[in-house]
Amino acid sequence: MREVETRTETGQVVVIGGGIAGLAAAHRLLDAGRHVTVLEASDRVGGKLLPGEIAGVRVDLGAESMLARRPEAVALAREVGLDERLQPPATATASIWTRGALRPMPKGHVMGVPGTAAALSGVLSDEGLARIERDADLPRTEVGDDVAVGEFVAARLGREVVDRLVEPLLGGVYAGDAYRISMRSAVPQLYQAAKTHDSLTEAVREIQAKAVANQQTGPVFMGIEGGVGQLPLAVAQSVRARGGDIVTGAPVTELRREASGGWRVVAGDRVLRADAVVVAVPAPAAAALLRAEAPEAAAELDGVEYASMALITLAYRRADAGLPAGSGFLVPPVDGRTIKASTFASQKWGWIADEDPDTLVLRTSVGRYGETEILGREDDHLVDVSRRDLKEATGLDATPLQTRVTRWTDGLPQYPVGHHARVARVREHVAKLPGLAVCGAQYDGVGIPACIASAYAAADQLEGDLRGVQELTANPVQSLHGGAGE
């Protein structure tokens, strides 16, 4: 094996993983004056942010929007020259396909949990609305150190709230099961409010009042002309322009601490030596790398479960395809449909409509935690079931110009009850090894800003600043849903 030294200067950092978290960590470390090499196993950077095209129109084949009420993602986009390409959704009006009809997405809720029963009128049955009203008369329900979102909300407001609204909203973020997902990690503001209120609806009203008092203005979500898949490409270009190295097709097979105090990183026929390492890969890969030097952290990461999903992108002649107004719709699992959401991409993002006004692009998503059978089907079958569900929901019965199926196997880490404690334990074990930090979607939130915040905290930790890690461990970044198909 030949040995390749990437740099001989002090301050060398190797970042393992070229997704948005790894790239953001590299960008931050360059700001601190470090020499950085990013090693990415696949042949491209960006991870779950994947630009593509269909029928000649640029689209996202992975995540397609980013939370703008958190500063990290929008600020990074501006830093790397994408300021003029930032665009809010052209419409944020989404629907719920439930009880046999497309119904307007209710307002006045926090991740599907309403402040009043009236907020869910039209989506819930009369019995379901009446059950919400009982919340004010119920004795206090303790949340303890953590609790499942669905379990807590169902106990206070009834299962119909969970099944018809909380479940599809959380499913759009995590592709998970609301009755397993941690309230403390997934909806932290609701967890904090529930700790101090006897009534859950009263807690929601307080959250809403605080939002009004804080005068949060501007779009909740933001996209990028050409797709948010442009973000990692721009960050990678910035990293390279400032002297950082990015090597693709370089899976890391070994990470060992050296007697001198540095780190030895083996990637194929490369052996790199570094003062510090950031591990920015999904939990299974991170566990494999950490097993030799941080076996306790590896054991914790072995316990992180993932959900798989597929995105089906379809392009139509606009003249042949009419759609309801809005950005798309969500589908509660309780309704027994195959698709879990659809995004009307040409209506949601103005730049898609502008690129080809005669083409209509939309996408559906399938796959939730524990579902394996549907994802084992052929691409043509996933297209057929998507078209069947779309016809029933919207009346769309045209033949697509082109279709694309993008599979994200083990794409979304799950945040079950106790997730925050697991993350704290991982970081506690990692902190015992100087010059080592971790970041990514399996720690502090699955959204783009959360991954970037995680990356910045890891980079700052290597500089001796633990404030970011401490803040994220105590207060994970809430991942809100940006409409249908997120």
PAGU-818505 format. One record per residue (C-alpha): x, y, z; residue number from 1; chain. Coordinates in steps of 0.05 Angstrom, whole numbers, always signed. Example, Ala and Ser with C-alpha at 12.3 -4.5 7.8 and 13.67 -1.06 7.14 Angstrom:
# residues 2
+--------+--------+--------+-----+---+
|     c1 |     c2 |     c3 |   k | c |
+--------+--------+--------+-----+---+
|   +246 |    -90 |   +156 |   1 | A |
|   +273 |    -21 |   +143 |   2 | A |
+--------+--------+--------+-----+---+
# end
This chain:
# residues 486
+--------+--------+--------+-----+---+
|     c1 |     c2 |     c3 |   k | c |
+--------+--------+--------+-----+---+
|     +0 |     +0 |     +0 |   1 | A |
|    +28 |    +68 |    -19 |   2 | A |
|    +23 |   +122 |    +33 |   3 | A |
|     -3 |   +190 |    +12 |   4 | A |
|     +8 |   +250 |    +57 |   5 | A |
|    -44 |   +303 |    +39 |   6 | A |
|     -9 |   +358 |    +78 |   7 | A |
|    +51 |   +365 |   +122 |   8 | A |
|    +29 |   +429 |   +158 |   9 | A |
|     +1 |   +428 |   +227 |  10 | A |
|    -74 |   +437 |   +232 |  11 | A |
|    -92 |   +381 |   +183 |  12 | A |
|   -164 |   +356 |   +191 |  13 | A |
|   -195 |   +297 |   +153 |  14 | A |
|   -270 |   +300 |   +145 |  15 | A |
|   -300 |   +231 |   +130 |  16 | A |
|   -364 |   +240 |    +90 |  17 | A |
|   -381 |   +289 |    +34 |  18 | A |
|   -455 |   +300 |    +49 |  19 | A |
|   -479 |   +369 |    +69 |  20 | A |
|   -456 |   +358 |   +141 |  21 | A |
|   -385 |   +339 |   +121 |  22 | A |
|   -380 |   +395 |    +71 |  23 | A |
|   -406 |   +446 |   +121 |  24 | A |
|   -355 |   +421 |   +172 |  25 | A |
|   -300 |   +430 |   +122 |  26 | A |
|   -324 |   +499 |   +104 |  27 | A |
|   -324 |   +519 |   +178 |  28 | A |
|   -255 |   +489 |   +191 |  29 | A |
|   -226 |   +528 |   +133 |  30 | A |
|   -253 |   +591 |   +166 |  31 | A |
|   -213 |   +571 |   +227 |  32 | A |
|   -149 |   +565 |   +187 |  33 | A |
|   -146 |   +490 |   +184 |  34 | A |
|   -121 |   +448 |   +125 |  35 | A |
|   -178 |   +403 |   +106 |  36 | A |
|   -186 |   +339 |    +65 |  37 | A |
|   -256 |   +311 |    +54 |  38 | A |
|   -261 |   +237 |    +37 |  39 | A |
|   -326 |   +213 |     +5 |  40 | A |
|   -340 |   +140 |     -9 |  41 | A |
|   -387 |   +151 |    -69 |  42 | A |
|   -372 |   +184 |   -135 |  43 | A |
|   -406 |   +249 |   -117 |  44 | A |
|   -416 |   +298 |    -59 |  45 | A |
|   -482 |   +319 |    -30 |  46 | A |
|   -511 |   +256 |     +3 |  47 | A |
|   -587 |   +262 |     +6 |  48 | A |
|   -585 |   +328 |    -33 |  49 | A |
|   -585 |   +304 |   -105 |  50 | A |
|   -596 |   +349 |   -166 |  51 | A |
|   -624 |   +317 |   -228 |  52 | A |
|   -669 |   +329 |   -288 |  53 | A |
|   -732 |   +302 |   -319 |  54 | A |
|   -758 |   +319 |   -389 |  55 | A |
|   -704 |   +371 |   -394 |  56 | A |
|   -724 |   +407 |   -329 |  57 | A |
|   -678 |   +411 |   -269 |  58 | A |
|   -707 |   +380 |   -206 |  59 | A |
|   -687 |   +354 |   -138 |  60 | A |
|   -685 |   +278 |   -132 |  61 | A |
|   -675 |   +282 |    -57 |  62 | A |
|   -693 |   +335 |     -5 |  63 | A |
|   -725 |   +395 |    -40 |  64 | A |
|   -731 |   +451 |    +12 |  65 | A |
|   -697 |   +477 |    +74 |  66 | A |
|   -723 |   +509 |   +136 |  67 | A |
|   -712 |   +584 |   +132 |  68 | A |
|   -731 |   +601 |   +204 |  69 | A |
|   -665 |   +570 |   +225 |  70 | A |
|   -606 |   +611 |   +200 |  71 | A |
|   -554 |   +558 |   +182 |  72 | A |
|   -576 |   +533 |   +113 |  73 | A |
|   -596 |   +600 |    +83 |  74 | A |
|   -534 |   +634 |   +111 |  75 | A |
|   -488 |   +580 |    +83 |  76 | A |
|   -522 |   +585 |    +15 |  77 | A |
|   -508 |   +660 |    +15 |  78 | A |
|   -436 |   +650 |    +37 |  79 | A |
|   -423 |   +604 |    -23 |  80 | A |
|   -453 |   +651 |    -75 |  81 | A |
|   -525 |   +627 |    -80 |  82 | A |
|   -558 |   +689 |    -51 |  83 | A |
|   -592 |   +710 |   -116 |  84 | A |
|   -617 |   +639 |   -129 |  85 | A |
|   -653 |   +631 |    -62 |  86 | A |
|   -728 |   +627 |    -73 |  87 | A |
|   -787 |   +615 |    -26 |  88 | A |
|   -842 |   +568 |    -49 |  89 | A |
|   -890 |   +600 |    -98 |  90 | A |
|   -946 |   +570 |    -57 |  91 | A |
|   -946 |   +539 |    +12 |  92 | A |
|  -1018 |   +517 |     +9 |  93 | A |
|  -1020 |   +441 |    +19 |  94 | A |
|  -1075 |   +390 |    +29 |  95 | A |
|  -1089 |   +326 |    +66 |  96 | A |
|  -1117 |   +268 |    +26 |  97 | A |
|  -1159 |   +234 |    +78 |  98 | A |
|  -1229 |   +206 |    +87 |  99 | A |
|  -1237 |   +202 |    +11 | 100 | A |
|  -1222 |   +274 |     -7 | 101 | A |
|  -1167 |   +327 |    -12 | 102 | A |
|  -1178 |   +373 |    +47 | 103 | A |
|  -1142 |   +439 |    +62 | 104 | A |
|  -1083 |   +431 |   +109 | 105 | A |
|  -1107 |   +460 |   +175 | 106 | A |
|  -1073 |   +521 |   +205 | 107 | A |
|  -1063 |   +536 |   +279 | 108 | A |
|  -1026 |   +473 |   +298 | 109 | A |
|   -955 |   +452 |   +319 | 110 | A |
|   -935 |   +390 |   +278 | 111 | A |
|  -1008 |   +371 |   +275 | 112 | A |
|  -1024 |   +385 |   +348 | 113 | A |
|  -1079 |   +438 |   +350 | 114 | A |
|  -1089 |   +496 |   +398 | 115 | A |
|  -1164 |   +489 |   +390 | 116 | A |
|  -1211 |   +435 |   +363 | 117 | A |
|  -1236 |   +484 |   +311 | 118 | A |
|  -1167 |   +486 |   +279 | 119 | A |
|  -1177 |   +415 |   +253 | 120 | A |
|  -1248 |   +424 |   +230 | 121 | A |
|  -1257 |   +390 |   +162 | 122 | A |
|  -1201 |   +340 |   +173 | 123 | A |
|  -1227 |   +304 |   +235 | 124 | A |
|  -1295 |   +274 |   +247 | 125 | A |
|  -1344 |   +306 |   +295 | 126 | A |
|  -1325 |   +253 |   +346 | 127 | A |
|  -1252 |   +269 |   +336 | 128 | A |
|  -1264 |   +343 |   +347 | 129 | A |
|  -1305 |   +330 |   +409 | 130 | A |
|  -1249 |   +287 |   +437 | 131 | A |
|  -1200 |   +346 |   +431 | 132 | A |
|  -1247 |   +388 |   +474 | 133 | A |
|  -1237 |   +340 |   +532 | 134 | A |
|  -1164 |   +358 |   +538 | 135 | A |
|  -1178 |   +418 |   +584 | 136 | A |
|  -1214 |   +372 |   +634 | 137 | A |
|  -1163 |   +316 |   +637 | 138 | A |
|  -1113 |   +310 |   +694 | 139 | A |
|  -1041 |   +329 |   +678 | 140 | A |
|  -1000 |   +279 |   +638 | 141 | A |
|   -927 |   +278 |   +656 | 142 | A |
|   -878 |   +276 |   +598 | 143 | A |
|   -819 |   +252 |   +640 | 144 | A |
|   -750 |   +250 |   +609 | 145 | A |
|   -781 |   +235 |   +541 | 146 | A |
|   -845 |   +208 |   +510 | 147 | A |
|   -870 |   +185 |   +442 | 148 | A |
|   -906 |   +241 |   +405 | 149 | A |
|   -964 |   +197 |   +384 | 150 | A |
|   -972 |   +165 |   +451 | 151 | A |
|   -975 |   +232 |   +488 | 152 | A |
|  -1020 |   +268 |   +438 | 153 | A |
|  -1068 |   +209 |   +433 | 154 | A |
|  -1075 |   +207 |   +509 | 155 | A |
|  -1092 |   +281 |   +511 | 156 | A |
|  -1130 |   +292 |   +446 | 157 | A |
|  -1149 |   +224 |   +419 | 158 | A |
|  -1119 |   +179 |   +366 | 159 | A |
|  -1155 |   +212 |   +308 | 160 | A |
|  -1111 |   +275 |   +315 | 161 | A |
|  -1049 |   +231 |   +311 | 162 | A |
|  -1073 |   +186 |   +256 | 163 | A |
|  -1101 |   +240 |   +210 | 164 | A |
|  -1051 |   +297 |   +220 | 165 | A |
|   -992 |   +285 |   +266 | 166 | A |
|   -973 |   +220 |   +233 | 167 | A |
|   -970 |   +246 |   +161 | 168 | A |
|   -934 |   +309 |   +182 | 169 | A |
|   -881 |   +271 |   +222 | 170 | A |
|   -879 |   +218 |   +168 | 171 | A |
|   -861 |   +271 |   +118 | 172 | A |
|   -799 |   +287 |   +158 | 173 | A |
|   -776 |   +220 |   +186 | 174 | A |
|   -815 |   +168 |   +146 | 175 | A |
|   -827 |   +141 |   +216 | 176 | A |
|   -882 |   +120 |   +264 | 177 | A |
|   -911 |   +176 |   +307 | 178 | A |
|   -924 |   +127 |   +363 | 179 | A |
|   -849 |   +113 |   +367 | 180 | A |
|   -819 |   +181 |   +351 | 181 | A |
|   -789 |   +221 |   +409 | 182 | A |
|   -826 |   +285 |   +426 | 183 | A |
|   -764 |   +313 |   +460 | 184 | A |
|   -721 |   +304 |   +397 | 185 | A |
|   -771 |   +313 |   +341 | 186 | A |
|   -817 |   +367 |   +369 | 187 | A |
|   -775 |   +398 |   +424 | 188 | A |
|   -815 |   +462 |   +432 | 189 | A |
|   -878 |   +420 |   +444 | 190 | A |
|   -841 |   +377 |   +495 | 191 | A |
|   -817 |   +438 |   +533 | 192 | A |
|   -886 |   +470 |   +533 | 193 | A |
|   -920 |   +405 |   +555 | 194 | A |
|   -874 |   +401 |   +616 | 195 | A |
|   -904 |   +465 |   +644 | 196 | A |
|   -978 |   +460 |   +624 | 197 | A |
|  -1034 |   +416 |   +648 | 198 | A |
|  -1070 |   +423 |   +581 | 199 | A |
|  -1036 |   +405 |   +514 | 200 | A |
|  -1079 |   +453 |   +474 | 201 | A |
|  -1060 |   +508 |   +522 | 202 | A |
|   -987 |   +491 |   +512 | 203 | A |
|   -996 |   +497 |   +437 | 204 | A |
|  -1030 |   +564 |   +444 | 205 | A |
|   -971 |   +589 |   +485 | 206 | A |
|   -923 |   +567 |   +430 | 207 | A |
|   -964 |   +603 |   +379 | 208 | A |
|   -968 |   +666 |   +422 | 209 | A |
|   -892 |   +666 |   +430 | 210 | A |
|   -884 |   +660 |   +355 | 211 | A |
|   -929 |   +721 |   +345 | 212 | A |
|   -891 |   +759 |   +399 | 213 | A |
|   -825 |   +743 |   +366 | 214 | A |
|   -853 |   +771 |   +301 | 215 | A |
|   -825 |   +716 |   +258 | 216 | A |
|   -834 |   +741 |   +187 | 217 | A |
|   -811 |   +719 |   +119 | 218 | A |
|   -819 |   +649 |    +89 | 219 | A |
|   -816 |   +589 |   +134 | 220 | A |
|   -781 |   +549 |    +79 | 221 | A |
|   -733 |   +565 |    +23 | 222 | A |
|   -711 |   +532 |    -41 | 223 | A |
|   -655 |   +545 |    -91 | 224 | A |
|   -663 |   +558 |   -165 | 225 | A |
|   -641 |   +493 |   -197 | 226 | A |
|   -657 |   +454 |   -133 | 227 | A |
|   -627 |   +451 |    -63 | 228 | A |
|   -582 |   +397 |    -92 | 229 | A |
|   -542 |   +458 |   -117 | 230 | A |
|   -522 |   +475 |    -45 | 231 | A |
|   -471 |   +419 |    -33 | 232 | A |
|   -441 |   +431 |   -102 | 233 | A |
|   -431 |   +504 |    -86 | 234 | A |
|   -402 |   +489 |    -17 | 235 | A |
|   -354 |   +438 |    -48 | 236 | A |
|   -333 |   +490 |    -99 | 237 | A |
|   -320 |   +540 |    -43 | 238 | A |
|   -280 |   +489 |     -3 | 239 | A |
|   -236 |   +473 |    -62 | 240 | A |
|   -227 |   +547 |    -80 | 241 | A |
|   -201 |   +560 |    -10 | 242 | A |
|   -150 |   +504 |    -13 | 243 | A |
|   -189 |   +446 |    +15 | 244 | A |
|   -184 |   +377 |    -18 | 245 | A |
|   -245 |   +335 |    -34 | 246 | A |
|   -233 |   +264 |    -56 | 247 | A |
|   -292 |   +222 |    -82 | 248 | A |
|   -291 |   +147 |    -91 | 249 | A |
|   -251 |   +142 |    -27 | 250 | A |
|   -286 |    +98 |    +24 | 251 | A |
|   -251 |   +100 |    +91 | 252 | A |
|   -237 |    +31 |   +119 | 253 | A |
|   -197 |    +47 |   +181 | 254 | A |
|   -191 |   +102 |   +233 | 255 | A |
|   -138 |    +94 |   +287 | 256 | A |
|   -107 |   +138 |   +340 | 257 | A |
|    -31 |   +143 |   +334 | 258 | A |
|    +18 |   +142 |   +391 | 259 | A |
|    +39 |   +212 |   +372 | 260 | A |
|    -32 |   +236 |   +387 | 261 | A |
|    -56 |   +245 |   +316 | 262 | A |
|   -100 |   +202 |   +273 | 263 | A |
|    -87 |   +152 |   +217 | 264 | A |
|   -140 |   +147 |   +164 | 265 | A |
|   -139 |    +92 |   +112 | 266 | A |
|   -180 |   +101 |    +48 | 267 | A |
|   -163 |    +51 |     -6 | 268 | A |
|    -90 |    +58 |    -23 | 269 | A |
|    -86 |   +124 |    +14 | 270 | A |
|    -61 |   +131 |    +85 | 271 | A |
|    -72 |   +200 |   +112 | 272 | A |
|    -48 |   +229 |   +177 | 273 | A |
|    -85 |   +284 |   +211 | 274 | A |
|    -87 |   +324 |   +276 | 275 | A |
|   -162 |   +316 |   +279 | 276 | A |
|   -220 |   +279 |   +245 | 277 | A |
|   -293 |   +294 |   +235 | 278 | A |
|   -336 |   +232 |   +224 | 279 | A |
|   -395 |   +256 |   +182 | 280 | A |
|   -425 |   +192 |   +156 | 281 | A |
|   -490 |   +154 |   +173 | 282 | A |
|   -493 |   +114 |   +237 | 283 | A |
|   -475 |    +45 |   +210 | 284 | A |
|   -413 |    +72 |   +175 | 285 | A |
|   -394 |   +115 |   +235 | 286 | A |
|   -401 |    +55 |   +281 | 287 | A |
|   -354 |    +14 |   +237 | 288 | A |
|   -302 |    +69 |   +237 | 289 | A |
|   -306 |    +83 |   +312 | 290 | A |
|   -306 |    +11 |   +335 | 291 | A |
|   -231 |     +5 |   +345 | 292 | A |
|   -220 |    +70 |   +384 | 293 | A |
|   -289 |    +86 |   +413 | 294 | A |
|   -325 |    +20 |   +420 | 295 | A |
|   -378 |    +48 |   +468 | 296 | A |
|   -397 |   +102 |   +418 | 297 | A |
|   -399 |    +50 |   +362 | 298 | A |
|   -445 |     +6 |   +403 | 299 | A |
|   -493 |    +65 |   +413 | 300 | A |
|   -492 |    +81 |   +338 | 301 | A |
|   -506 |     +8 |   +322 | 302 | A |
|   -573 |    +18 |   +355 | 303 | A |
|   -595 |    +74 |   +308 | 304 | A |
|   -649 |    +50 |   +261 | 305 | A |
|   -665 |    +77 |   +192 | 306 | A |
|   -725 |    +81 |   +145 | 307 | A |
|   -721 |    +73 |    +70 | 308 | A |
|   -762 |   +109 |    +19 | 309 | A |
|   -769 |   +122 |    -56 | 310 | A |
|   -786 |   +185 |    -94 | 311 | A |
|   -823 |   +178 |   -159 | 312 | A |
|   -816 |   +239 |   -204 | 313 | A |
|   -864 |   +248 |   -262 | 314 | A |
|   -865 |   +298 |   -319 | 315 | A |
|   -928 |   +313 |   -360 | 316 | A |
|   -948 |   +359 |   -417 | 317 | A |
|   -982 |   +416 |   -380 | 318 | A |
|  -1037 |   +417 |   -432 | 319 | A |
|  -1055 |   +345 |   -414 | 320 | A |
|  -1049 |   +350 |   -338 | 321 | A |
|  -1091 |   +392 |   -292 | 322 | A |
|  -1077 |   +393 |   -217 | 323 | A |
|  -1113 |   +424 |   -158 | 324 | A |
|  -1083 |   +489 |   -132 | 325 | A |
|  -1028 |   +486 |    -80 | 326 | A |
|   -961 |   +453 |    -67 | 327 | A |
|   -986 |   +382 |    -59 | 328 | A |
|  -1016 |   +336 |     -7 | 329 | A |
|   -999 |   +289 |    +50 | 330 | A |
|  -1031 |   +220 |    +61 | 331 | A |
|  -1045 |   +191 |   +130 | 332 | A |
|  -1024 |   +118 |   +135 | 333 | A |
|  -1091 |   +101 |   +167 | 334 | A |
|  -1124 |   +113 |    +99 | 335 | A |
|  -1087 |    +54 |    +70 | 336 | A |
|  -1059 |    +87 |     +8 | 337 | A |
|   -992 |    +68 |    -24 | 338 | A |
|   -963 |   +137 |    -32 | 339 | A |
|   -951 |   +179 |    +31 | 340 | A |
|   -946 |   +247 |     -3 | 341 | A |
|   -943 |   +284 |    -69 | 342 | A |
|   -909 |   +349 |    -85 | 343 | A |
|   -934 |   +390 |   -144 | 344 | A |
|   -864 |   +414 |   -159 | 345 | A |
|   -881 |   +460 |   -218 | 346 | A |
|   -932 |   +495 |   -173 | 347 | A |
|   -889 |   +497 |   -111 | 348 | A |
|   -825 |   +523 |   -143 | 349 | A |
|   -829 |   +581 |   -192 | 350 | A |
|   -762 |   +565 |   -224 | 351 | A |
|   -787 |   +497 |   -247 | 352 | A |
|   -848 |   +529 |   -280 | 353 | A |
|   -803 |   +582 |   -311 | 354 | A |
|   -754 |   +532 |   -341 | 355 | A |
|   -808 |   +499 |   -383 | 356 | A |
|   -879 |   +529 |   -378 | 357 | A |
|   -905 |   +472 |   -422 | 358 | A |
|   -882 |   +417 |   -374 | 359 | A |
|   -914 |   +399 |   -308 | 360 | A |
|   -870 |   +363 |   -257 | 361 | A |
|   -894 |   +329 |   -194 | 362 | A |
|   -869 |   +274 |   -149 | 363 | A |
|   -895 |   +223 |   -100 | 364 | A |
|   -861 |   +187 |    -43 | 365 | A |
|   -870 |   +117 |    -16 | 366 | A |
|   -840 |    +80 |    +42 | 367 | A |
|   -845 |    +87 |   +117 | 368 | A |
|   -807 |    +57 |   +176 | 369 | A |
|   -817 |    -18 |   +176 | 370 | A |
|   -844 |    -21 |   +104 | 371 | A |
|   -800 |    -65 |    +61 | 372 | A |
|   -848 |    -99 |    +13 | 373 | A |
|   -867 |    -37 |    -27 | 374 | A |
|   -794 |    -16 |    -35 | 375 | A |
|   -777 |    -84 |    -63 | 376 | A |
|   -822 |    -74 |   -123 | 377 | A |
|   -797 |    -55 |   -192 | 378 | A |
|   -793 |    +18 |   -213 | 379 | A |
|   -849 |     +9 |   -263 | 380 | A |
|   -895 |    -17 |   -208 | 381 | A |
|   -879 |    +43 |   -163 | 382 | A |
|   -896 |    +89 |   -222 | 383 | A |
|   -961 |    +52 |   -235 | 384 | A |
|   -985 |    +55 |   -162 | 385 | A |
|   -966 |   +128 |   -158 | 386 | A |
|  -1006 |   +144 |   -220 | 387 | A |
|  -1066 |   +104 |   -193 | 388 | A |
|  -1065 |   +142 |   -127 | 389 | A |
|  -1055 |   +209 |   -162 | 390 | A |
|  -1115 |   +195 |   -207 | 391 | A |
|  -1159 |   +179 |   -147 | 392 | A |
|  -1135 |   +239 |   -108 | 393 | A |
|  -1133 |   +292 |   -162 | 394 | A |
|  -1164 |   +264 |   -225 | 395 | A |
|  -1097 |   +265 |   -262 | 396 | A |
|  -1102 |   +211 |   -315 | 397 | A |
|  -1052 |   +233 |   -368 | 398 | A |
|   -993 |   +192 |   -392 | 399 | A |
|   -926 |   +220 |   -366 | 400 | A |
|   -873 |   +244 |   -414 | 401 | A |
|   -820 |   +214 |   -369 | 402 | A |
|   -813 |   +183 |   -300 | 403 | A |
|   -756 |   +173 |   -252 | 404 | A |
|   -752 |   +131 |   -189 | 405 | A |
|   -699 |   +149 |   -137 | 406 | A |
|   -690 |   +101 |    -80 | 407 | A |
|   -662 |   +123 |    -13 | 408 | A |
|   -645 |    +58 |    +22 | 409 | A |
|   -636 |    +71 |    +97 | 410 | A |
|   -642 |   +145 |    +81 | 411 | A |
|   -674 |   +172 |   +144 | 412 | A |
|   -650 |   +159 |   +215 | 413 | A |
|   -705 |   +146 |   +266 | 414 | A |
|   -712 |   +186 |   +330 | 415 | A |
|   -746 |   +140 |   +380 | 416 | A |
|   -760 |   +156 |   +453 | 417 | A |
|   -693 |   +165 |   +488 | 418 | A |
|   -657 |   +189 |   +425 | 419 | A |
|   -629 |   +250 |   +460 | 420 | A |
|   -597 |   +207 |   +514 | 421 | A |
|   -565 |   +163 |   +462 | 422 | A |
|   -535 |   +223 |   +426 | 423 | A |
|   -508 |   +250 |   +492 | 424 | A |
|   -475 |   +183 |   +506 | 425 | A |
|   -443 |   +180 |   +437 | 426 | A |
|   -414 |   +249 |   +446 | 427 | A |
|   -391 |   +233 |   +517 | 428 | A |
|   -352 |   +173 |   +491 | 429 | A |
|   -324 |   +211 |   +430 | 430 | A |
|   -302 |   +269 |   +474 | 431 | A |
|   -253 |   +223 |   +510 | 432 | A |
|   -211 |   +221 |   +446 | 433 | A |
|   -177 |   +288 |   +431 | 434 | A |
|   -184 |   +311 |   +359 | 435 | A |
|   -247 |   +271 |   +344 | 436 | A |
|   -317 |   +297 |   +330 | 437 | A |
|   -381 |   +271 |   +298 | 438 | A |
|   -438 |   +303 |   +260 | 439 | A |
|   -496 |   +286 |   +214 | 440 | A |
|   -571 |   +273 |   +210 | 441 | A |
|   -570 |   +218 |   +263 | 442 | A |
|   -555 |   +266 |   +320 | 443 | A |
|   -592 |   +333 |   +325 | 444 | A |
|   -644 |   +335 |   +270 | 445 | A |
|   -654 |   +309 |   +199 | 446 | A |
|   -666 |   +375 |   +163 | 447 | A |
|   -613 |   +413 |   +125 | 448 | A |
|   -603 |   +468 |   +177 | 449 | A |
|   -598 |   +415 |   +232 | 450 | A |
|   -544 |   +377 |   +194 | 451 | A |
|   -505 |   +442 |   +183 | 452 | A |
|   -513 |   +462 |   +257 | 453 | A |
|   -487 |   +393 |   +276 | 454 | A |
|   -427 |   +403 |   +229 | 455 | A |
|   -411 |   +472 |   +257 | 456 | A |
|   -414 |   +445 |   +328 | 457 | A |
|   -366 |   +389 |   +309 | 458 | A |
|   -317 |   +437 |   +276 | 459 | A |
|   -320 |   +485 |   +335 | 460 | A |
|   -309 |   +427 |   +384 | 461 | A |
|   -242 |   +414 |   +349 | 462 | A |
|   -225 |   +487 |   +361 | 463 | A |
|   -240 |   +478 |   +436 | 464 | A |
|   -308 |   +512 |   +433 | 465 | A |
|   -360 |   +465 |   +463 | 466 | A |
|   -418 |   +513 |   +464 | 467 | A |
|   -449 |   +488 |   +399 | 468 | A |
|   -446 |   +415 |   +420 | 469 | A |
|   -475 |   +431 |   +488 | 470 | A |
|   -532 |   +472 |   +458 | 471 | A |
|   -551 |   +419 |   +407 | 472 | A |
|   -548 |   +363 |   +458 | 473 | A |
|   -595 |   +402 |   +503 | 474 | A |
|   -639 |   +431 |   +447 | 475 | A |
|   -642 |   +392 |   +381 | 476 | A |
|   -663 |   +429 |   +319 | 477 | A |
|   -737 |   +418 |   +304 | 478 | A |
|   -749 |   +391 |   +234 | 479 | A |
|   -813 |   +422 |   +209 | 480 | A |
|   -851 |   +399 |   +148 | 481 | A |
|   -850 |   +443 |    +87 | 482 | A |
|   -913 |   +420 |    +54 | 483 | A |
|   -925 |   +357 |    +16 | 484 | A |
|   -872 |   +308 |     -5 | 485 | A |
|   -815 |   +335 |    +38 | 486 | A |
+--------+--------+--------+-----+---+
# end
